[in-house]
Amino acid sequence: MDKFLNTKTKKVIFFVVIVGAIELSGHGIFASLFRFLGSLN
């Protein structure tokens, strides 16, 4: 069970790092959303 929990935790951390890198590069969902909201005004 400890091995399963450890690999699951590593997968979650890896996923968060990937999503964070995409967001910081300006191509993520939040960046697109803010760009869209900015273009409305």
Biotite code that builds the C-alpha atoms (Angstrom):
import biotite.structure as struc

atoms = struc.array([
    struc.Atom([0.000, 0.000, 0.000], chain_id="A", res_id=1, res_name="MET", atom_name="CA", element="C"),
    struc.Atom([2.880, 2.349, 0.794], chain_id="A", res_id=2, res_name="ASP", atom_name="CA", element="C"),
    struc.Atom([4.367, 1.808, -2.686], chain_id="A", res_id=3, res_name="LYS", atom_name="CA", element="C"),
    struc.Atom([1.013, 2.557, -4.331], chain_id="A", res_id=4, res_name="PHE", atom_name="CA", element="C"),
    struc.Atom([0.586, 5.734, -2.299], chain_id="A", res_id=5, res_name="LEU", atom_name="CA", element="C"),
    struc.Atom([4.131, 6.813, -3.134], chain_id="A", res_id=6, res_name="ASN", atom_name="CA", element="C"),
    struc.Atom([3.682, 6.355, -6.894], chain_id="A", res_id=7, res_name="THR", atom_name="CA", element="C"),
    struc.Atom([0.279, 8.053, -6.802], chain_id="A", res_id=8, res_name="LYS", atom_name="CA", element="C"),
    struc.Atom([1.774, 11.028, -4.976], chain_id="A", res_id=9, res_name="THR", atom_name="CA", element="C"),
    struc.Atom([4.595, 11.226, -7.525], chain_id="A", res_id=10, res_name="LYS", atom_name="CA", element="C"),
    struc.Atom([2.074, 11.189, -10.393], chain_id="A", res_id=11, res_name="LYS", atom_name="CA", element="C"),
    struc.Atom([0.069, 14.014, -8.800], chain_id="A", res_id=12, res_name="VAL", atom_name="CA", element="C"),
    struc.Atom([3.206, 16.108, -8.236], chain_id="A", res_id=13, res_name="ILE", atom_name="CA", element="C"),
    struc.Atom([4.359, 15.439, -11.812], chain_id="A", res_id=14, res_name="PHE", atom_name="CA", element="C"),
    struc.Atom([0.946, 16.478, -13.175], chain_id="A", res_id=15, res_name="PHE", atom_name="CA", element="C"),
    struc.Atom([0.943, 19.683, -11.109], chain_id="A", res_id=16, res_name="VAL", atom_name="CA", element="C"),
    struc.Atom([4.456, 20.560, -12.344], chain_id="A", res_id=17, res_name="VAL", atom_name="CA", element="C"),
    struc.Atom([3.445, 20.026, -15.994], chain_id="A", res_id=18, res_name="ILE", atom_name="CA", element="C"),
    struc.Atom([0.271, 22.106, -15.627], chain_id="A", res_id=19, res_name="VAL", atom_name="CA", element="C"),
    struc.Atom([2.224, 24.815, -13.791], chain_id="A", res_id=20, res_name="GLY", atom_name="CA", element="C"),
    struc.Atom([4.832, 24.954, -16.549], chain_id="A", res_id=21, res_name="ALA", atom_name="CA", element="C"),
    struc.Atom([2.140, 25.288, -19.232], chain_id="A", res_id=22, res_name="ILE", atom_name="CA", element="C"),
    struc.Atom([0.364, 28.030, -17.264], chain_id="A", res_id=23, res_name="GLU", atom_name="CA", element="C"),
    struc.Atom([3.571, 29.983, -16.658], chain_id="A", res_id=24, res_name="LEU", atom_name="CA", element="C"),
    struc.Atom([4.499, 29.797, -20.339], chain_id="A", res_id=25, res_name="SER", atom_name="CA", element="C"),
    struc.Atom([1.242, 31.633, -21.152], chain_id="A", res_id=26, res_name="GLY", atom_name="CA", element="C"),
    struc.Atom([-0.490, 28.842, -23.071], chain_id="A", res_id=27, res_name="HIS", atom_name="CA", element="C"),
    struc.Atom([-2.682, 27.493, -20.283], chain_id="A", res_id=28, res_name="GLY", atom_name="CA", element="C"),
    struc.Atom([-6.410, 27.656, -19.696], chain_id="A", res_id=29, res_name="ILE", atom_name="CA", element="C"),
    struc.Atom([-6.117, 30.467, -17.138], chain_id="A", res_id=30, res_name="PHE", atom_name="CA", element="C"),
    struc.Atom([-3.915, 32.585, -19.409], chain_id="A", res_id=31, res_name="ALA", atom_name="CA", element="C"),
    struc.Atom([-6.386, 32.102, -22.274], chain_id="A", res_id=32, res_name="SER", atom_name="CA", element="C"),
    struc.Atom([-9.297, 32.983, -20.006], chain_id="A", res_id=33, res_name="LEU", atom_name="CA", element="C"),
    struc.Atom([-7.658, 36.203, -18.786], chain_id="A", res_id=34, res_name="PHE", atom_name="CA", element="C"),
    struc.Atom([-6.733, 37.145, -22.371], chain_id="A", res_id=35, res_name="ARG", atom_name="CA", element="C"),
    struc.Atom([-10.367, 36.573, -23.437], chain_id="A", res_id=36, res_name="PHE", atom_name="CA", element="C"),
    struc.Atom([-11.758, 38.617, -20.533], chain_id="A", res_id=37, res_name="LEU", atom_name="CA", element="C"),
    struc.Atom([-9.271, 41.401, -21.307], chain_id="A", res_id=38, res_name="GLY", atom_name="CA", element="C"),
    struc.Atom([-10.374, 41.511, -24.934], chain_id="A", res_id=39, res_name="SER", atom_name="CA", element="C"),
    struc.Atom([-14.018, 42.021, -23.897], chain_id="A", res_id=40, res_name="LEU", atom_name="CA", element="C"),
    struc.Atom([-13.271, 45.384, -22.257], chain_id="A", res_id=41, res_name="ASN", atom_name="CA", element="C"),
])
